[in-house]
Amino acid sequence: MTDPGLTVTGLTVKRGGLTICDDVSLDVPTGEVTVLLGANGAGKSTLLDGVAGVLPGSSGEVRLASTRIDRWPRHRRARAGLGYVEQGRTVFSRLTVAQNILVADPGGNSLREALEMFPQLREKVATRAGLLSGGEQQMLLIARAMVRRPRILMIDELSLGLAPRIVSDLMTVVADLARAGTGVLLVEQFASLALKIGTTAHLIERGRITRTESCSQLLQDPSILENAYLGNASATANSEKSADEAG
Ligand SMILES: Nc1ncnc2c1ncn2[C@@H]1O[C@H](COP(=O)(O)OP(=O)(O)OP(=O)(O)O)[C@@H](O)[C@H]1O
């Protein structure tokens, strides 16, 4: 058994009175990347919000390194080692790269550590973050989360709006973080890139985990993914095609 990272058991999360995530259970071990895949609106962000304490869970348990944290406010979960790079989160664009890091963690070594993690940012340390490329801004967001040394880092759609080549570079960075010991829970629309760096993948459909597979298995047999979370769209397309052929 690996070092216990994050354990989610039977978590239900509501938005506006509606159950969006229903009875979700999954583990995120330290030292590896766990991938969460699902169609738009399946409930991926809501699940991460529920785990991080952005939204309250209405039932179920969240444990970090075996300690129950689901009744804790968000900042306490973060202090305990749960990092979260939210979808659409932006850098402080008028602050420099260095100031963005120091805002997250004014500790003496945080800037040095961040630049060791992301040497690409070294030359830009005095540059205003708003002038960085999209990929560099995402690196800065990860660096800001990592200087707090989280045991677990949840990343929601880091690739939003970025070219595939840049996303591929970011995936290498994320894989390195996991190799260095962090447990990563990765939500990613570029499924094949995420699966290449992941160990286990969970598929979520309409707020429920419907399948858990090894990433290598999903890469070898893409039809599993197509049937699972593209299933509805292709079923509709096929039935339309059959109707056309019949007509
Ligand atoms: N603030 C909100 N109030 C009510 N319902 C919401 C709210 N935000 C999202 N939802 C609904 O919750 C469901 C899940 O949304 P969520 O953003 O968690 O999905 P997702 O899998 O992350 O999708 P995407 O890939 O598009 O980000 C969707 O049906 C969405 O319409």
PDBQT file of the ligand as one rigid body, heavy atoms in Angstrom, charges set to zero:
ROOT
HETATM    1  N1  LIG A 301     -23.066  27.687  -9.843  1.00  0.00    +0.000 N 
HETATM    2  C1  LIG A 301     -23.800  26.683 -10.283  1.00  0.00    +0.000 A 
HETATM    3  N2  LIG A 301     -25.112  26.545  -9.918  1.00  0.00    +0.000 NA
HETATM    4  C2  LIG A 301     -25.856  25.510 -10.351  1.00  0.00    +0.000 A 
HETATM    5  N3  LIG A 301     -25.395  24.535 -11.170  1.00  0.00    +0.000 NA
HETATM    6  C3  LIG A 301     -24.117  24.627 -11.565  1.00  0.00    +0.000 A 
HETATM    7  C4  LIG A 301     -23.251  25.688 -11.156  1.00  0.00    +0.000 A 
HETATM    8  N4  LIG A 301     -22.045  25.476 -11.707  1.00  0.00    +0.000 NA
HETATM    9  C5  LIG A 301     -22.134  24.354 -12.435  1.00  0.00    +0.000 A 
HETATM   10  N5  LIG A 301     -23.374  23.847 -12.351  1.00  0.00    +0.000 N 
HETATM   11  C6  LIG A 301     -23.869  22.631 -13.003  1.00  0.00    +0.000 C 
HETATM   12  O1  LIG A 301     -23.211  21.547 -12.402  1.00  0.00    +0.000 OA
HETATM   13  C7  LIG A 301     -22.963  20.540 -13.372  1.00  0.00    +0.000 C 
HETATM   14  C8  LIG A 301     -21.506  20.136 -13.285  1.00  0.00    +0.000 C 
HETATM   15  O2  LIG A 301     -20.687  21.250 -13.604  1.00  0.00    +0.000 OA
HETATM   16  P1  LIG A 301     -19.106  21.166 -13.456  1.00  0.00    +0.000 P 
HETATM   17  O3  LIG A 301     -18.565  22.513 -13.811  1.00  0.00    +0.000 OA
HETATM   18  O4  LIG A 301     -18.773  20.578 -12.152  1.00  0.00    +0.000 OA
HETATM   19  O5  LIG A 301     -18.775  20.109 -14.594  1.00  0.00    +0.000 OA
HETATM   20  P2  LIG A 301     -17.412  19.790 -15.289  1.00  0.00    +0.000 P 
HETATM   21  O6  LIG A 301     -17.388  18.312 -15.490  1.00  0.00    +0.000 OA
HETATM   22  O7  LIG A 301     -16.289  20.402 -14.540  1.00  0.00    +0.000 OA
HETATM   23  O8  LIG A 301     -17.577  20.478 -16.695  1.00  0.00    +0.000 OA
HETATM   24  P3  LIG A 301     -16.563  21.352 -17.579  1.00  0.00    +0.000 P 
HETATM   25  O9  LIG A 301     -15.668  20.355 -18.215  1.00  0.00    +0.000 OA
HETATM   26  O10 LIG A 301     -17.485  22.007 -18.575  1.00  0.00    +0.000 OA
HETATM   27  O11 LIG A 301     -15.880  22.309 -16.659  1.00  0.00    +0.000 OA
HETATM   28  C9  LIG A 301     -23.361  21.124 -14.728  1.00  0.00    +0.000 C 
HETATM   29  O12 LIG A 301     -24.630  20.604 -15.055  1.00  0.00    +0.000 OA
HETATM   30  C10 LIG A 301     -23.450  22.594 -14.463  1.00  0.00    +0.000 C 
HETATM   31  O13 LIG A 301     -24.448  23.167 -15.265  1.00  0.00    +0.000 OA
ENDROOT
TORSDOF 0
